[in-house]
């Protein structure tokens, strides 16, 4: 099962393969909250880890696709043995990148050796030397010998996202997730989320639009959200007409359908759409 690492009640995915599996196979989108260091537009495009909504994490656990894991010793002082292991891994990365960089530079020199030879001949001729005999292989080796070795300061160091050292882990239950999905509003939200997921939809947080969820027919990368959904925990609760009108008008402004989800008296999930009409036909 895919491990979901819990910290302060939030489940995170740290492995890129796990992220891809959850999105492509299980329609779980989550929210990428990490920084892509090499990417210029870091406010728009983010990377691992992926934070999951409580509903997403609980669903994955219920379907036996994932398990909730806590690493209690993750912030403890490392032993000398583990520090040595980290140093060895860092040195291995430096050596591998240095070799790859050296190989790439040699390939570039080999491709440009004719240009280098022509340049040297031209320089010697400008000095009045016309009896020129340059051996390409010898010159290539001389240029290779001039290459400086890569230093740690110039090496790209891979920052491991998922912890690569074995440490104690504790399996947790879904009651540790925050916000809680066991009681009250959280339970209704989870029931509705699960129902939509089982119908084949993609679901993401709707907080940007004042809703609980945004509902998509396909992957959000390729589709716009069709519905903005609010969950109703108590169907006997009175609604302020202004709130309903506001929700309906907002949905029109963002080209979505306003949707209320609730549990009826028989325990079945039902949905009610709201349409905003500019004119009323008498």
C-alpha positions, 0 to 999 in steps of 0.5 A, spaced: 500 500 500 502 507 498 504 510 505 501 517 507 505 520 512 501 524 517 503 531 520 499 535 524 493 531 522 494 532 514 496 526 510 502 527 505 505 524 499 512 524 498 514 519 492 513 522 485 511 515 483 505 514 488 503 521 486 502 519 479 499 513 481 494 516 485 492 521 480 492 517 474 489 511 477 485 513 483 483 520 481 486 523 487 488 530 485 490 533 492 494 539 492 502 540 491 505 545 496 512 544 495 517 548 491 520 546 484 527 550 485 529 549 478 522 552 475 522 560 474 514 561 476 514 558 483 508 561 485 504 558 479 507 551 479 508 547 485 511 540 486 512 535 492 509 534 497 502 533 495 497 535 501 491 531 501 484 533 504 481 529 510 476 526 505 481 524 500 486 520 505 480 517 509 477 514 502 484 511 500 485 508 507 477 505 506 479 502 499 485 499 502 489 503 497 493 507 502 495 507 509 496 512 514 504 513 517 507 517 522 514 517 523 515 519 530 523 519 530 524 523 524 526 530 527 531 526 532 538 527 532 542 522 527 546 517 529 554 517 527 552 511 522 546 515 519 550 521 518 556 517 515 551 514 510 548 520 508 555 523 506 556 517 502 550 518 498 552 525 497 559 523 495 556 518 490 551 523 487 557 528 486 561 522 483 556 520 478 554 527 476 562 529 475 563 523 471 557 525 467 559 532 466 566 530 464 563 525 459 558 530 456 564 535 455 568 530 452 563 529 447 562 536 445 570 537 444 569 531 439 564 534 435 568 541 435 575 538 434 575 541 427 573 548 429 578 548 434 584 545 429 582 551 424 582 556 429 589 554 432 591 554 424 589 561 423 592 563 429 599 560 427 598 563 420 597 570 423 604 569 427 607 567 420 607 560 421 605 556 415 608 549 416 603 547 420 601 539 422 596 538 428 594 531 430 587 531 432 587 526 437 593 529 440 590 536 440 583 533 443 587 529 449 590 536 450 583 539 451 581 534 455 586 534 460 585 542 461 578 540 463 577 542 470 573 537 475 567 539 477 567 541 485 561 540 490 559 547 489 557 546 482 554 540 482 546 539 482 544 535 489 538 531 489 534 533 495 530 526 497 523 528 498 521 521 501 525 519 507 530 514 505 533 512 511 529 506 515 526 509 521 520 507 526 513 508 523 507 508 526 500 506 523 494 511 524 487 510 523 483 516 520 480 519 526 487 523 526 485 527 520 484 534 521 479 537 519 475 530 522 471 526 518 468 522 523 462 526 526 458 532 524 459 536 518 465 532 516 462 526 516 457 529 511 462 532 507 466 525 507 460 521 505 458 526 499 465 526 497 465 518 497 459 518 493 462 523 487 468 519 487 464 512 486 460 515 480 467 517 477 468 524 478 474 528 480 474 532 486 478 538 489 477 543 494 472 548 492 475 553 497 477 558 492 470 559 490 466 559 497 464 552 496 466 545 499 468 541 493 469 542 485 467 537 481 470 535 474 468 530 469 475 528 467 482 530 470 482 538 472 489 539 468 484 537 461 477 539 464 474 545 467 470 544 473 462 542 472 460 543 479 461 547 485 458 544 491 456 545 498 455 540 503 448 541 507 449 537 514 442 539 516 436 538 511 432 541 516 436 548 517 433 554 514 437 557 509 437 565 508 435 566 501 440 571 500 445 566 501 442 561 496 442 567 491 449 569 492 451 562 491 447 561 484 450 568 481 457 566 483 456 559 479 454 563 473 460 568 474 465 562 474 461 558 468 459 552 473 453 549 476 451 551 483 450 544 487 448 542 494 449 535 496 445 532 502 443 526 506 435 525 506 431 522 511 433 515 508 440 516 509 441 516 501 445 522 498 441 527 494 443 533 490 440 539 488 442 544 482 441 552 482 440 555 476 440 563 476 435 566 471 436 573 468 428 573 467 422 570 469 417 568 465 410 569 467 
